[in-house]
Amino acid sequence: MKKSNLALAATVSTLIAVGSSLISAPAMAASKEKCYGIAAAGQNDCATKTSSCAGTSKVDNQGDAFIAVPKGLCGKISGGSLEPKES
C-alpha cells in the first residue's frame, strides 16, 4: 500500500473511532432528565465513579449509574432518583 493510502486509512479509522465515542454518549435533550438507580447492569448511559463509560455499570440499579428518561418520569419509577445514590 502506498504511504498516502496508509495515511488516509489511519485518518478514516481515527474519525470512525471518534465518531463512535460521540454517538455512544447520548445527548441530554432539554426534555430529558438523568434518572439514577434504575439502569440494568451494562445499560447505563454515561460513565460513573466506578465504571469508565456508557454500558459498563456492574450491577442492576447501581446508585451512581443513570439513564436519560423523559422529564417527570424518574419520580414515578420505583427506585429512581434525580441525584446519584450510594451504591
N, C-alpha and C positions, 0 to 999 in steps of 0.2 A: 504494500500500500504506500502511496506517496505521502510525504510529510504533510501536505496540505489536507489530504483526506483524513489523516490521523488527527490533525488539529480540529477539523470540522467534527469528526466523530466525538472527540473529547468534549467539545463545546456543546454539542447536542445532548450528550449524556449528562453534563452538568445542568443544563437548562431543564431537562426532564426531572432530575433529582430535586432541584429547587422548586419546580412547579408542583411536584408531588407533595413536598413538605408543606407548601402553602395550602394545597387543597385539603390535606388531612386535618388541619386545624380549622374548624368551622367558624365562619364569621358570625359574630353575635349581632343579629339584626335588632333594631330598636324594639321589635315586638317579641323578643325572646328574653329569658332570664336564666341564670345558672341555677340548677337545682341539684344540691349536694345530697349524697347519701342514698341515691336510688339507682345508680348505674350497676348493671350486671358486670361481673368480672370481665375485663377486657373490652368493655363497651363505653368507657369514659370519653368525653370529647377533647380534653386537653390534659397537659401534664399536671401532676400533683406533687406534693412534697416527697412522696415515696415512689412515684413512677415517672419515667422520663418523658413520655409523650402520650398522645391520644391512643386509646386502645390498650393501655398497659396496666390498668388497675388490677390488683392481685386478687381481690375478693369481691363478692357481691356486696352492694351497699357500703362500699368504702367511704368513710366520712369526708375525706378531702377530694373525692372524685365527683365530677359533676357532668350532667348532660344539659344541653340547651333545650328548654321547653317553652311553649307559648306563655307570655306573661299571665300571671294569675293561676296557672295550673299547679305549680310546685306546692303551694299551700294545701292543695286538695289531695295530694298524693301521700299516702301513709309513709312516714319516714323521711319525706322531703324537707329540705331546709334551704333557705336562701343564703345561709352562711356555712362555711366548712365546719364539720363536726370532728371531734376526736375519733380516730379510727379504732 
